[in-house]
Amino acid sequence: MVLKCIECGREYDETELRYRCDCGGLLEVVTDLERVENVFDGRDVTLWKYESWLPVRKRVSLNEGGTPLYRLKNLEKSLGVELYAKNEGANPTGSFKDRGMTVGVSKALELGMDKVICASTGNTSASLAAYAAKAGISAYVLVPSGKIALGKLAQAIIYGAKVVPVRGNFDDALRVVVEASRELGVYMLNSINPFRLEGQKTIALEIYDQLGFVPDNIVLPVGNAGNISAIWKGFKELYASGITDKLPRMIGIQAEGAAPLAKAWKSGKPFEPVEKPETVATAIRIGNPANWPKAWRAVEESGGLFESVSDDEILRAQELLASGEGLFVEPASATPLAGLMKLLENGELDRDESYVLITTGHGLKDPNVVVSRFTLPEPIEPTLEAFREVMG
């Protein structure tokens, strides 16, 4: 197994400690498809069921993966499409990041590293801290000061990570992490790390295992842009191995205040970072996605597209998922539904096709967004008569 640059094609040994090619390009793990096992029987779905597809031999696990795939029958009626949600909020720390961290921290141990680091808007820091605790190694997380949801910050703290607030946004924090990984001997586990994305590609493997077929479309949030490329890689490997004969269209949704990919895609102009990203969807409040070339390639190769949605559209979709399907997700996880509704309304997507929404994080990650928008009614007297009046 080797690492290959997506720009120049240069290859590196998997044991070499690096995150980018010498040319500056992003690296990707080349999976040996001769050794992968066809384990897709719809039973006992967990991440490590697909061990032969993963580039690690050690295992630091919290029993991640095997997340529910729901048929959204109530929303199907109103939208007129075949609709599913892959609920990644059911992972151990409440987000899809656990998939990447189980592989990333396992690889850190294989490489002899005893310190790991990341920049984070929240979910990555929580996940890194938990898996480092399980592995018994030190974790450092750099977070944008005042720009992280309280639930995620609490997780990073209680798992024992060294939490370091940075005056600036996620992109500023990531710049420090990159320098620290180069100069201070700490192993970086942001999504620039190609091994982390190998864990995230198992979302694709699970979707196929659970459905028994490849859906027409995968719709997901895009922040640092690693997940969309990871899932696309998973489906491509299924196809290249001969296990499937179909590939899905990848549809990436960004928040309007942090939408450099959607803006470039829709305008036809070159990619330009957003200097001061702002959105209620804190998990994707990223203006300069490190993995944007991989994400662009995934969308382009799959015949997909990028779209952006407003904060109001995101919050409305969050309410619809909760009140209509009993699925409580954080705002970033509601962007796929918001984007799907917008694209169906505009006639850019076909109602005769199937769609899987990737809901990436649990709603309790960021409860303040909900609480701040609602007020409780005045208390009633503790009597049946008073309650009867409330019922109307």
FENPE-V668654 format. One record per pair of residues at least 6 apart in sequence whose ideal C-beta (glycine too) atoms are under 6 Angstrom apart, sorted by the first residue. I is the first residue (numbers start at 0). J is the second residue. D is the distance in whole Angstrom. If there is no record, write none. Layout:
i:I j:J d:D
i:I j:J d:D
This chain:
i:0 j:13 d:5
i:0 j:31 d:6
i:0 j:54 d:5
i:1 j:10 d:5
i:1 j:29 d:5
i:2 j:11 d:4
i:2 j:13 d:6
i:2 j:26 d:4
i:2 j:193 d:6
i:3 j:10 d:5
i:3 j:27 d:6
i:3 j:29 d:5
i:4 j:20 d:4
i:4 j:24 d:4
i:4 j:26 d:6
i:5 j:24 d:6
i:5 j:25 d:5
i:5 j:27 d:6
i:6 j:22 d:6
i:6 j:24 d:3
i:7 j:22 d:5
i:7 j:24 d:6
i:9 j:20 d:5
i:18 j:191 d:5
i:18 j:192 d:6
i:25 j:293 d:6
i:26 j:193 d:5
i:27 j:193 d:6
i:28 j:54 d:5
i:28 j:193 d:5
i:28 j:197 d:5
i:30 j:236 d:6
i:32 j:239 d:6
i:32 j:240 d:5
i:34 j:51 d:6
i:35 j:51 d:5
i:35 j:52 d:5
i:35 j:240 d:6
i:36 j:51 d:4
i:37 j:242 d:6
i:38 j:48 d:6
i:39 j:208 d:5
i:41 j:208 d:6
i:44 j:65 d:5
i:44 j:205 d:6
i:44 j:208 d:5
i:45 j:64 d:5
i:45 j:65 d:4
i:46 j:63 d:5
i:46 j:64 d:3
i:46 j:98 d:6
i:46 j:201 d:5
i:49 j:201 d:5
i:49 j:204 d:5
i:53 j:102 d:6
i:53 j:197 d:6
i:54 j:197 d:6
i:55 j:102 d:6
i:55 j:105 d:4
i:55 j:106 d:5
i:57 j:105 d:5
i:57 j:108 d:5
i:57 j:109 d:5
i:58 j:105 d:6
i:59 j:104 d:5
i:59 j:105 d:5
i:59 j:130 d:6
i:59 j:133 d:5
i:59 j:134 d:5
i:60 j:101 d:5
i:61 j:91 d:4
i:63 j:90 d:5
i:63 j:91 d:6
i:63 j:97 d:4
i:63 j:98 d:6
i:63 j:101 d:5
i:64 j:201 d:6
i:66 j:86 d:5
i:66 j:87 d:5
i:66 j:89 d:4
i:67 j:86 d:5
i:67 j:89 d:6
i:68 j:83 d:6
i:68 j:85 d:5
i:68 j:209 d:4
i:69 j:84 d:5
i:70 j:83 d:6
i:71 j:82 d:4
i:71 j:84 d:6
i:71 j:324 d:5
i:73 j:323 d:5
i:73 j:324 d:6
i:74 j:82 d:6
i:74 j:323 d:6
i:75 j:82 d:5
i:79 j:350 d:5
i:80 j:350 d:5
i:80 j:354 d:6
i:81 j:353 d:4
i:82 j:354 d:5
i:83 j:355 d:5
i:84 j:356 d:5
i:84 j:358 d:5
i:85 j:355 d:6
i:85 j:357 d:5
i:86 j:358 d:5
i:87 j:95 d:4
i:87 j:359 d:5
i:88 j:328 d:6
i:88 j:360 d:5
i:88 j:361 d:3
i:90 j:97 d:4
i:91 j:97 d:5
i:92 j:125 d:5
i:92 j:126 d:5
i:92 j:129 d:5
i:93 j:361 d:4
i:93 j:364 d:6
i:94 j:122 d:4
i:94 j:359 d:6
i:94 j:360 d:4
i:95 j:359 d:5
i:96 j:122 d:5
i:96 j:123 d:5
i:96 j:126 d:4
i:97 j:126 d:5
i:98 j:198 d:4
i:98 j:199 d:5
i:98 j:201 d:6
i:99 j:195 d:4
i:99 j:198 d:4
i:99 j:199 d:5
i:100 j:126 d:4
i:100 j:127 d:6
i:100 j:130 d:4
i:101 j:198 d:6
i:102 j:194 d:6
i:102 j:197 d:5
i:102 j:198 d:3
i:103 j:188 d:4
i:103 j:192 d:6
i:103 j:194 d:5
i:103 j:195 d:4
i:104 j:130 d:4
i:104 j:134 d:5
i:106 j:194 d:4
i:107 j:115 d:5
i:107 j:186 d:5
i:112 j:186 d:4
i:113 j:136 d:5
i:114 j:137 d:5
i:114 j:185 d:4
i:115 j:131 d:5
i:115 j:138 d:5
i:115 j:186 d:5
i:115 j:188 d:5
i:116 j:139 d:4
i:116 j:176 d:5
i:116 j:179 d:6
i:116 j:185 d:4
i:116 j:187 d:6
i:117 j:123 d:5
i:117 j:127 d:5
i:117 j:140 d:6
i:117 j:188 d:5
i:117 j:189 d:5
i:118 j:141 d:5
i:118 j:172 d:4
i:118 j:173 d:4
i:118 j:176 d:5
i:118 j:189 d:6
i:119 j:140 d:6
i:119 j:142 d:6
i:120 j:169 d:5
i:120 j:281 d:5
i:120 j:282 d:6
i:120 j:284 d:6
i:121 j:147 d:5
i:121 j:148 d:5
i:121 j:151 d:3
i:122 j:151 d:6
i:122 j:282 d:6
i:122 j:360 d:6
i:124 j:140 d:4
i:124 j:142 d:6
i:124 j:155 d:4
i:125 j:151 d:5
i:125 j:154 d:4
i:125 j:155 d:5
i:127 j:138 d:5
i:127 j:188 d:6
i:128 j:138 d:5
i:128 j:155 d:5
i:128 j:158 d:4
i:128 j:160 d:4
i:129 j:158 d:5
i:131 j:138 d:4
i:132 j:158 d:5
i:132 j:159 d:5
i:138 j:160 d:4
i:139 j:161 d:5
i:140 j:155 d:5
i:140 j:160 d:5
i:140 j:162 d:6
i:141 j:163 d:5
i:141 j:165 d:5
i:141 j:172 d:4
i:141 j:175 d:6
i:141 j:176 d:6
i:142 j:164 d:6
i:143 j:168 d:5
i:143 j:169 d:6
i:143 j:172 d:6
i:144 j:164 d:4
i:144 j:166 d:6
i:148 j:281 d:5
i:148 j:364 d:6
i:148 j:365 d:4
i:150 j:363 d:6
i:150 j:364 d:5
i:151 j:364 d:6
i:155 j:162 d:5
i:156 j:162 d:6
i:165 j:171 d:6
i:165 j:172 d:4
i:169 j:285 d:5
i:170 j:286 d:6
i:170 j:287 d:5
i:176 j:187 d:6
i:179 j:185 d:6
i:180 j:187 d:4
i:188 j:195 d:6
i:190 j:223 d:5
i:190 j:225 d:3
i:190 j:290 d:5
i:191 j:289 d:5
i:196 j:225 d:5
i:196 j:229 d:4
i:199 j:226 d:5
i:199 j:229 d:4
i:200 j:229 d:4
i:200 j:232 d:5
i:200 j:233 d:3
i:202 j:230 d:5
i:203 j:230 d:5
i:203 j:233 d:3
i:203 j:234 d:5
i:204 j:233 d:5
i:206 j:355 d:6
i:207 j:213 d:6
i:207 j:237 d:6
i:213 j:243 d:5
i:213 j:245 d:4
i:213 j:247 d:6
i:214 j:247 d:6
i:214 j:353 d:4
i:214 j:355 d:5
i:215 j:352 d:4
i:215 j:353 d:5
i:216 j:247 d:6
i:216 j:248 d:5
i:216 j:250 d:6
i:216 j:352 d:6
i:216 j:354 d:5
i:217 j:247 d:5
i:217 j:249 d:6
i:217 j:355 d:5
i:218 j:250 d:5
i:218 j:335 d:4
i:218 j:339 d:5
i:218 j:354 d:6
i:218 j:356 d:5
i:219 j:227 d:6
i:219 j:335 d:5
i:219 j:357 d:4
i:220 j:252 d:6
i:220 j:283 d:5
i:220 j:331 d:5
i:220 j:334 d:4
i:220 j:359 d:6
i:221 j:227 d:6
i:221 j:251 d:4
i:221 j:253 d:5
i:222 j:283 d:3
i:222 j:285 d:5
i:223 j:285 d:5
i:223 j:288 d:5
i:223 j:289 d:6
i:223 j:290 d:6
i:224 j:288 d:4
i:224 j:290 d:4
i:224 j:291 d:5
i:224 j:294 d:4
i:225 j:290 d:4
i:227 j:249 d:6
i:227 j:251 d:5
i:227 j:294 d:5
i:227 j:297 d:5
i:228 j:290 d:6
i:228 j:293 d:4
i:228 j:294 d:5
i:228 j:297 d:5
i:231 j:249 d:5
i:231 j:297 d:4
i:234 j:246 d:6
i:234 j:247 d:6
i:237 j:243 d:5
i:238 j:246 d:5
i:248 j:301 d:5
i:248 j:302 d:5
i:248 j:303 d:4
i:249 j:297 d:5
i:249 j:298 d:5
i:249 j:301 d:4
i:249 j:303 d:4
i:250 j:303 d:5
i:250 j:304 d:6
i:251 j:298 d:6
i:251 j:305 d:5
i:252 j:306 d:6
i:252 j:334 d:4
i:252 j:335 d:5
i:252 j:338 d:3
i:253 j:261 d:5
i:253 j:307 d:5
i:254 j:278 d:4
i:254 j:280 d:5
i:254 j:283 d:6
i:255 j:307 d:5
i:255 j:309 d:5
i:256 j:276 d:6
i:256 j:277 d:4
i:256 j:278 d:4
i:257 j:273 d:6
i:257 j:276 d:4
i:257 j:278 d:5
i:257 j:284 d:5
i:257 j:285 d:6
i:257 j:286 d:6
i:258 j:307 d:4
i:259 j:272 d:5
i:259 j:273 d:5
i:260 j:291 d:6
i:260 j:305 d:5
i:261 j:305 d:4
i:261 j:306 d:6
i:261 j:307 d:4
i:263 j:270 d:4
i:264 j:305 d:4
i:270 j:291 d:6
i:272 j:286 d:5
i:272 j:287 d:4
i:273 j:286 d:4
i:276 j:284 d:5
i:276 j:286 d:4
i:278 j:284 d:5
i:278 j:310 d:6
i:279 j:310 d:4
i:279 j:330 d:5
i:279 j:368 d:6
i:280 j:313 d:6
i:280 j:330 d:4
i:280 j:331 d:4
i:282 j:331 d:4
i:282 j:360 d:6
i:283 j:331 d:5
i:306 j:338 d:5
i:306 j:342 d:6
i:308 j:334 d:6
i:308 j:337 d:4
i:308 j:338 d:5
i:308 j:341 d:6
i:312 j:337 d:4
i:313 j:330 d:5
i:313 j:333 d:5
i:313 j:334 d:6
i:313 j:337 d:5
i:316 j:333 d:4
i:316 j:336 d:4
i:316 j:337 d:4
i:317 j:330 d:6
i:317 j:333 d:4
i:320 j:326 d:5
i:320 j:328 d:6
i:321 j:327 d:5
i:327 j:362 d:3
i:328 j:358 d:4
i:328 j:362 d:5
i:329 j:360 d:4
i:329 j:362 d:6
i:329 j:364 d:4
i:329 j:365 d:5
i:330 j:368 d:6
i:332 j:358 d:4
i:332 j:359 d:5
i:332 j:360 d:5
i:335 j:356 d:4
i:336 j:356 d:6
i:342 j:348 d:4
i:379 j:385 d:4
